[in-house]
Amino acid sequence: MEKKTKQVPKKRVNVRRIGHSYERLIVQDHKKLGYERAASTRATSRIMDDAKIDINGIPFNIQCKSVRKGLNVFTTLNEMVEAIPKLVPEREQFINLVFHKKEREEVVVISKSDWYLVVEKLKENGIELKKPNCSSY
């Protein structure tokens, strides 16, 4: 007779919880940067959340993505470009950013045209970007 061994079920990853945790982390980072009113749109604005904006109270439109597999950032940015004018047209004036975390690495994605707007403003104000000699956020 074969002896049956008890199989331990695989631990399910709660992707929704991971995404919400990442949003909270980005909110805290922005508070440290001086945006004290930063908050998750899940808690503050259903309309902004529907417009693909995850962080409220800051002068940027941020969509947070924490994924294990690939992410098409072009699709994410396009969804924001399409939804924002329809749902929250007052937010069109702000630059769209995708904060993307995959495993332990993070990047921020911005469209080329928006990046050039940032560069123009930095130049207008005589600001040069240099990496600080301190730990990252």
N, C-alpha and C positions, 0 to 999 in steps of 0.2 A: 504494500500500500504506500502511495505517495503521501508524503507529509506536506500539507499546505502551509505556506508561509504567509503571514499577514503582510500585504503590500501597503506601504505608506503612500497615501495620495500625494501628488506633487503639490507643492505650495503654490497657490494661485497668487499672481501678482495683481494687486489692485491698482490698475492704471489710473483710475480716476483719483484715487488718494495720492498717488505719486504726482499727478498734474497739479492738484490743489496745493500740495506741499511746495512744489516748485514756485507756484504763484506767490505763496506766502513769503518764500525766500526773496523773491524779486521785490516784493513790497518792502520788506525789511531793508534790503540794500538801498532802495530809493529813499527811505526815511533817513538812513545814515548819510545820504548825499544831500539832505536838507529838504526833501519833499515830504514834510511831516503829514500832509493830508493824503499820502498814497494809501490806497486800499484796493482790495480785490473787487472787481465789478460783480462777482457772484454775490457779495454782501451789500453792494451799494447801488447797482444799476443793471437791471435785467436787460434794458434796451442796449446799453453799451456792451454787455456780455454777448447779446445776440449779434452785435455788429463786429464781433471778433476782437474786441478790446478787453484785455484781462485786468488791466491796472487803471484805476481811476485816481484823480487828484494830482496828476502830473501833466506837463505839457508835451506828451508824446503818446502815441497810440501803440501799446505793447501787447503782443500776443505771445504767451508763454507756451512752449512745447517741451515736454520731457518725455522722450521716447527711447525705446530699446532698439528699434529698427529704423529704417530710413524715413526721412521726412522730405517732402517736396516743398521747399521754402517758397518757391515761385507760386505754387498753388495757395499757400497760406497768405502771402502778401496780396495776391489777386483777390482772395476772398475778402480781405480787409478793404481793399480799394473799391470793391463792388458794394459791400454792406454799409460802410460808413456813410456815404452820401445819402443813402435811403433812410437809415435809421437815426443817425446822429450827425446831420450835416454841419453842425457847429464844430465838429472834430476834424473836418477835412483840412483845416489849417495846420494840423499837427503832422509831424513825420511818423510814418509807420515803421515799426521795428518788430522783428521776430527774435525772441530770446529762445534759443534752442539748446537743450541739454540732452546729450546722448552719453549714457554711462557716466563717466566722470569729467567729460569735457563739455565746455559751454562756448557758444558763439552768439553774437548778435548780428542779425542780417538786416541790411537796409538796401533799398533800391539805389541804383547808381545815381539817378537824378536827385534823390533826397540827400545822398552823401555829398554831392556837389553843392547843394544848398548849405549844408553844415560847413563845408570848407569855406564858402564865400563869407558866411557870418564870422567864422574864426578870423579870416583875413581882415575883414572890415574892422574888427575889434583888436587887431594886433596880437592875436593869441596863437601861439605855436603849441602843437600837441607834442609832449614829451612824456615818456614813461616815468612815473615817480619812482623814487628809491624806497618803496615801502611794499608791504604785502598787498595782494589784490583783495578785492571784496569777496 
